[in-house]
């Protein structure tokens, strides 16, 4: 075969508006509300800018609140189905710190902040990343009901599985605010629901 025809690299890049948005953000985000509020804001702008779905994530130092990385959903702009916000934020944090294990000895405890419970793919990505805390705006069927996205076959004991691995789970922070972002996306006439083969069950 002609191996030169094979792709050998892949990647994704944050849209420029994210850096502009973050320029006004303080050096630290001291409270859970501060962190989730930023994730919700990035999720809202991401779909308004047509750079991806209504999802955003942050990696933050748990104790200090220092922002390590920010990610938004880049599936549509990158053409890569794996570039969910959580994967983007975790990958950028790992790149910045030069470490695949975000929980390696000697470093600060890091947390992943997301504007909704991770989907089936991001569930694994978060679990294996090394973060010690998962801070979530909310959980439940609202994402699928309001947007049509398929979040996948999540375990009912998903939170307990994190806890058993030493990853604290905090949910229900600014939940209503997060739901309004999904409601706005679902109300768009031009909203793209990028499920493979368009399959989703919302009941």
N, C-alpha and C positions, 0 to 999 in steps of 0.2 A: 504494500500500500504506500501511498504518498503521504508520509507523516507530516510533511510541511503544510498540509491542508488542515491539520488539527489545531484548534485553539490551545494555547499554552499559558495564557494569563487571563484573569478576570478581575473585575473590581467595580467599585461604586464610589461616588463622590457626593458629599453634602452639597445641596444647592447653596448659592451665595447668600440667599436671604437668611439662612440659619445663622451665619456668622454676624450678619447685621442685627438680627434679633438678639443674639447673645451679647452684643457689645454693650447693651444697656443693663445687663444682668449683674448684680453684685458679685464680688469675688467668692462669697460663700452664701449658701442657702441654708440657714440655721434650722428651720422647722420642716416637718413633713409637709405642711401646707404649702410652704414656699416651693418645695421641690415638685410636688404634684401640680401646683398651679403653672409652673413653667412647662411641664410636660403637656398639660392640657392646651396651653397657649401654642406650643409648637405643633401639636396635632391639628389644631384648628387651622393654623396658617398653612400647614403642609397641603391640606386639600384645597384651600382657597387659592394657593399658588399653583395648583395643578401639578405638583411634583410628586404626589403619591396619595395614599389613603390617609384617613384621619387617625394616625397613630404616631406616637413619639416616645422616646425613652432617654433616660439620663443614667450615667454612672457617676456616683457622688461618694465622697469620703463620708462615712456615716457620722463620725464624731465631729468633724469640723464643718461639714457641709460644702467643702470645696468641690466645684464641678470638675470632673475628670474628662467627661465626654458627653456629647449629645448626639442623638440619632433620630431620624424620621424615616418613615416608610418610603423606600425608593424603588419599589417593584416596577412601577410604570416607567420611571426615568432611566433605570439601569437595565431593564429587560431581564432581571434576575429574580426568580421567585423567592429566593432565600433572603432578600434584603429587606426583611421586616425591621421595624424600628429597633427592637431589642438586639437583633444580630448586628445591626449597624453600630449602635452605641457600644456594645461589648467589644466588637472588633476594633473600633477606634480607640477605646480605652486600652486594649491589649497592645495596639500599635504604639500608642503614646508612651506606655510604661515599659514596652519591650518585653512583655511577659504574657504567656498564654494562660497562666494561673493568676487570676486577680485576687486570690486569697493566699498567695505565697507568704511564708514566714518573713517577718521583717518589714512588711508593708502595712499601711493602714487598712482597717476593715472598709470594704467598699460595698455599696448597695446599688441595685438596679431599680430605677424608678420608672414606672410605666403607667400609661393612662387607661389601661384595662388589664385584666388577667391575661397572661400570655396564651397564645394559641398552642396547638400541639407541638409545632416545630420549636417555638421559642421557649416552651416549657423545658425541653431538653437543653437548649442553648444556655438558658439561665442557670440550670442546675449544674452544668459542667464548667461554667465560666470561672468559678472561684469566688463569686460574690457571697457575702455573708448575710445579706438582708435583701428582701424584696418588698418594695413599697409600691402599692397598687391603688389607683383611684377607685376601682370597683371591679366586681365580678358579676356574672349572671348572663342571661340570654339577650340582654338589650342590644349588644353589638350585632348579633345575627338577626334579630327581629327588626332593628332599625336600618341596617345597612345591607343585609343579605350576604355578608361575608361568612364563609365556613371556617369556624375556629378549630375544627377537627375533634377527634374522639378523646376528650380530656377525661382523666380519672376523676371520680368523685372525691377521692382523698388527695387531690393534687397538693394542697397546702401542707398536709401532714407529711407528704413525701419530702417536701423541702425541709420541713422542720427536723425530720429524722436524719437529714444530712447536715444539720447545723446551720441551716439558712432560715433566719427569722422571716416570717411573712406578716406584713401589716397591710390591711385592705380597708376600703371604705373612707378614704381621704378625698374630699371634694368630689364625691361620686356623682352628684347631680350635675355638676359642671361638666364632667366627662361625658355623661349621657347626652347633654345638649350638643356636644360636638358631633356625636354619632347621628343624632336626630337631624342636624343641619346637613350632614353629608347625604343621608338617606333621602332628604327632601330635594336634592339637586336633580334636575332633569338629565344632566350629563354625567352623573356619578358612575364611575367604572367599578364594577365588582369583579375582581380578577381571580375568581375561583377557577381552577382547572376544570374544563368541561362544563362550567357553570353550575355545578352541583352544590346545593346547600339545603339543609333541613332547618326550618325555623320554628317548628312546633315542638 
